[in-house]
Amino acid sequence: MSKLILGGKITNSHSTLTETAEKLVCEAVKSTLISKIGIANITHVGGGRKSLKFLPITGGIKAVVRGSGSVQEIYIYTNSPNETKIELNKIFENI
């Protein structure tokens, strides 16, 4: 199931989050390291473990969040990508 989320640090190009991505983003918006979060498309996939991977982008990092049946890309804009990855990994471990 996906949920609509808007406002604050969230850009409004896409506004729907998967359950796993929602939990990560709701905690990430509280971070002082993150200036903006861009939510991208959801891709439905077969079953699998939840996971979090990062790729560098200009101005931050792209987080690829896999849930039980979907994958979502989230663009995280930050001046401290390494510290942000550490913080997001800690959040994700508690999801």
The 8 nearest C-alpha neighbors of each residue, nearest first, counted from 0:
[[1, 17, 18, 2, 16, 19, 69, 68],
 [2, 0, 17, 16, 18, 15, 3, 21],
 [1, 3, 16, 15, 17, 4, 0, 18],
 [2, 4, 15, 14, 16, 5, 1, 21],
 [5, 3, 14, 15, 2, 16, 6, 9],
 [6, 4, 9, 14, 11, 3, 7, 10],
 [7, 5, 9, 8, 4, 10, 11, 14],
 [6, 8, 9, 5, 28, 10, 35, 36],
 [7, 9, 35, 36, 6, 28, 10, 34],
 [10, 8, 36, 6, 7, 5, 37, 35],
 [11, 9, 37, 12, 36, 8, 35, 38],
 [10, 12, 13, 14, 9, 5, 37, 6],
 [11, 13, 10, 14, 38, 37, 39, 9],
 [14, 12, 11, 38, 39, 15, 40, 10],
 [13, 15, 4, 3, 11, 5, 38, 16],
 [16, 14, 3, 2, 13, 1, 4, 17],
 [17, 15, 1, 2, 21, 20, 3, 18],
 [16, 18, 1, 20, 19, 21, 0, 2],
 [17, 19, 21, 20, 1, 0, 16, 22],
 [18, 20, 21, 22, 17, 66, 23, 64],
 [21, 19, 23, 17, 22, 18, 16, 24],
 [22, 20, 18, 24, 16, 23, 19, 17],
 [21, 23, 25, 19, 20, 24, 18, 26],
 [22, 24, 20, 21, 26, 25, 27, 91],
 [23, 25, 27, 21, 26, 22, 20, 28],
 [26, 24, 22, 23, 27, 28, 21, 29],
 [25, 27, 24, 23, 28, 29, 22, 90],
 [28, 26, 24, 29, 30, 25, 23, 87],
 [29, 27, 30, 26, 25, 24, 8, 33],
 [30, 28, 27, 26, 31, 25, 33, 24],
 [31, 29, 32, 27, 28, 33, 26, 86],
 [30, 32, 33, 29, 34, 28, 27, 77],
 [33, 31, 30, 77, 83, 79, 34, 78],
 [34, 32, 77, 31, 30, 35, 76, 75],
 [33, 35, 76, 77, 8, 32, 36, 31],
 [36, 34, 8, 76, 33, 9, 75, 37],
 [37, 35, 75, 9, 74, 8, 10, 76],
 [38, 36, 74, 10, 73, 9, 39, 75],
 [37, 39, 73, 13, 74, 14, 36, 72],
 [40, 38, 72, 73, 13, 37, 71, 41],
 [41, 39, 71, 42, 72, 38, 13, 15],
 [40, 42, 71, 70, 43, 69, 39, 72],
 [43, 41, 70, 69, 71, 44, 40, 68],
 [42, 44, 69, 68, 70, 41, 45, 71],
 [45, 43, 69, 68, 42, 46, 70, 67],
 [46, 44, 68, 47, 43, 69, 67, 70],
 [45, 47, 68, 67, 44, 48, 69, 66],
 [48, 46, 67, 49, 45, 68, 66, 65],
 [49, 47, 67, 50, 66, 46, 65, 68],
 [48, 50, 66, 65, 67, 47, 51, 64],
 [49, 51, 65, 64, 48, 52, 66, 63],
 [50, 52, 64, 63, 65, 62, 53, 49],
 [53, 51, 63, 62, 50, 64, 54, 61],
 [54, 52, 62, 61, 63, 60, 55, 51],
 [53, 55, 61, 60, 56, 62, 52, 63],
 [56, 54, 60, 61, 59, 53, 57, 80],
 [57, 55, 60, 59, 58, 61, 54, 74],
 [56, 58, 59, 55, 60, 76, 61, 77],
 [57, 59, 76, 56, 77, 78, 60, 75],
 [58, 60, 76, 77, 56, 80, 57, 75],
 [61, 59, 55, 56, 75, 54, 74, 80],
 [60, 62, 74, 54, 53, 73, 75, 55],
 [63, 61, 53, 73, 72, 52, 64, 74],
 [62, 64, 72, 52, 51, 71, 53, 73],
 [65, 63, 51, 71, 70, 50, 20, 62],
 [66, 64, 70, 49, 50, 69, 51, 71],
 [65, 67, 49, 69, 19, 68, 70, 64],
 [66, 68, 46, 47, 49, 48, 69, 65],
 [69, 67, 46, 44, 45, 66, 43, 47],
 [70, 68, 43, 44, 66, 42, 65, 67],
 [69, 71, 65, 42, 64, 41, 66, 43],
 [72, 70, 41, 64, 63, 40, 42, 65],
 [73, 71, 63, 39, 62, 64, 74, 61],
 [72, 74, 38, 62, 37, 61, 39, 75],
 [75, 73, 61, 37, 36, 60, 62, 38],
 [74, 76, 36, 60, 59, 61, 35, 73],
 [77, 75, 59, 35, 58, 34, 33, 36],
 [76, 78, 59, 33, 79, 34, 80, 32],
 [77, 79, 80, 59, 58, 32, 76, 33],
 [80, 78, 77, 82, 81, 83, 32, 59],
 [81, 79, 83, 59, 82, 77, 84, 78],
 [82, 80, 84, 83, 79, 85, 86, 60],
 [81, 83, 85, 84, 79, 80, 86, 32],
 [82, 84, 80, 86, 81, 85, 79, 87],
 [85, 83, 87, 81, 86, 82, 88, 80],
 [84, 86, 82, 88, 83, 87, 89, 81],
 [85, 87, 83, 89, 84, 88, 82, 90],
 [88, 86, 90, 84, 89, 85, 83, 91],
 [87, 89, 91, 85, 90, 86, 84, 92],
 [90, 88, 92, 86, 87, 91, 85, 93],
 [91, 89, 87, 88, 93, 92, 86, 23],
 [90, 92, 88, 94, 93, 89, 87, 23],
 [91, 93, 89, 90, 94, 88, 87, 50],
 [94, 92, 91, 90, 89, 88, 23, 22],
 [93, 91, 92, 90, 22, 19, 23, 89]]
